[in-house]
C-alpha cells in the first residue's frame, strides 16, 4: 500500500433511517459537534458516515489509532500523528475516503448543470476556455473543480489559501510546485485525487453491513 492510494466508497442510500444518535454518542465531543451543526438529516448522515467509514478503515488495517486520537491543524484539517494519511469528501449520495501513507486529497462532486459565470473568480481564463471548448462542459468543469479542491485539501487549507491552484495541460501547479492528480467517473459523479507524486489507485466499495460493524474503542 506504500505506493498506492485506496479510495473507499459508500452510498448513503444503503443506510435506511439508521439511528444516528446510536453511533454519534461513541464519537468524541468535537466530532459530535461537527455533525450536529448540520440541520438536515441527510447532511448529518453524510458527516457521520465519513467518520464511521474512516474508523472502519482503521479497523481493517489494524492500526493502533482511533478517531479519539485525531488532531486538527489551524485550518481544521484532521490528521493523525502517524504515517497514516486520509481525506474525506461527500456529495449528495456518496461518501468517499482516500487513504495513503503520504499526504492525499480527494474531492467528489455530482455532475449537474451550473452557471459557469458564478465561478469565474476561482477559475482561470485558460481553464474557462478549456471548459467552454470541451464536448461536455459540465463534466470538464467538475474535473477542474475537483482536481483543484483535492490539492487544496491535501495541503490542508481548502479555499482559505489565497494563492490559486492552476490546472494546465493536465497538471496541477501550486506555489510553483507540480502535483499529480487523477480524475475518475463514478455513477454521474466525478472524484479527483491529488498527491505529491503519481500513485496507483485502488477503489473499495463498502455497504452498511461493512461499515456499521465497527470497533467502539
Secondary structure as the mmCIF struct_conf table of DSSP 4:
data_model
#
loop_
_struct_conf.conf_type_id
_struct_conf.id
_struct_conf.beg_label_comp_id
_struct_conf.beg_label_asym_id
_struct_conf.beg_label_seq_id
_struct_conf.end_label_comp_id
_struct_conf.end_label_asym_id
_struct_conf.end_label_seq_id
TURN_TY1_P TURN_TY1_P1 UNK A 2 UNK A 3
STRN STRN1 UNK A 4 UNK A 11
HELX_RH_3T_P HELX_RH_3T_P1 UNK A 12 UNK A 14
BEND BEND1 UNK A 15 UNK A 15
TURN_TY1_P TURN_TY1_P2 UNK A 16 UNK A 17
HELX_RH_AL_P HELX_RH_AL_P1 UNK A 20 UNK A 24
TURN_TY1_P TURN_TY1_P3 UNK A 25 UNK A 26
BEND BEND2 UNK A 27 UNK A 27
HELX_RH_AL_P HELX_RH_AL_P2 UNK A 29 UNK A 36
TURN_TY1_P TURN_TY1_P4 UNK A 37 UNK A 37
BEND BEND3 UNK A 40 UNK A 40
HELX_RH_AL_P HELX_RH_AL_P3 UNK A 41 UNK A 61
TURN_TY1_P TURN_TY1_P5 UNK A 62 UNK A 62
BEND BEND4 UNK A 64 UNK A 64
HELX_RH_3T_P HELX_RH_3T_P2 UNK A 67 UNK A 69
STRN STRN2 UNK A 71 UNK A 72
TURN_TY1_P TURN_TY1_P6 UNK A 74 UNK A 75
STRN STRN3 UNK A 78 UNK A 79
BEND BEND5 UNK A 81 UNK A 83
STRN STRN4 UNK A 85 UNK A 91
TURN_TY1_P TURN_TY1_P7 UNK A 92 UNK A 93
STRN STRN5 UNK A 94 UNK A 100
BEND BEND6 UNK A 101 UNK A 102
STRN STRN6 UNK A 105 UNK A 110
HELX_RH_3T_P HELX_RH_3T_P3 UNK A 116 UNK A 119
TURN_TY1_P TURN_TY1_P8 UNK A 120 UNK A 122
BEND BEND7 UNK A 123 UNK A 123
HELX_RH_AL_P HELX_RH_AL_P4 UNK A 125 UNK A 132
TURN_TY1_P TURN_TY1_P9 UNK A 133 UNK A 133
BEND BEND8 UNK A 134 UNK A 136
HELX_RH_AL_P HELX_RH_AL_P5 UNK A 137 UNK A 155
TURN_TY1_P TURN_TY1_P10 UNK A 156 UNK A 156
HELX_RH_3T_P HELX_RH_3T_P4 UNK A 158 UNK A 160
BEND BEND9 UNK A 163 UNK A 163
HELX_LH_PP_P HELX_LH_PP_P1 UNK A 164 UNK A 165
STRN STRN7 UNK A 166 UNK A 168
TURN_TY1_P TURN_TY1_P11 UNK A 169 UNK A 170
STRN STRN8 UNK A 171 UNK A 174
TURN_TY1_P TURN_TY1_P12 UNK A 175 UNK A 176
STRN STRN9 UNK A 177 UNK A 186
TURN_TY1_P TURN_TY1_P13 UNK A 187 UNK A 188
STRN STRN10 UNK A 189 UNK A 195
BEND BEND10 UNK A 196 UNK A 197
STRN STRN11 UNK A 200 UNK A 205
HELX_RH_AL_P HELX_RH_AL_P6 UNK A 208 UNK A 212
BEND BEND11 UNK A 213 UNK A 213
#
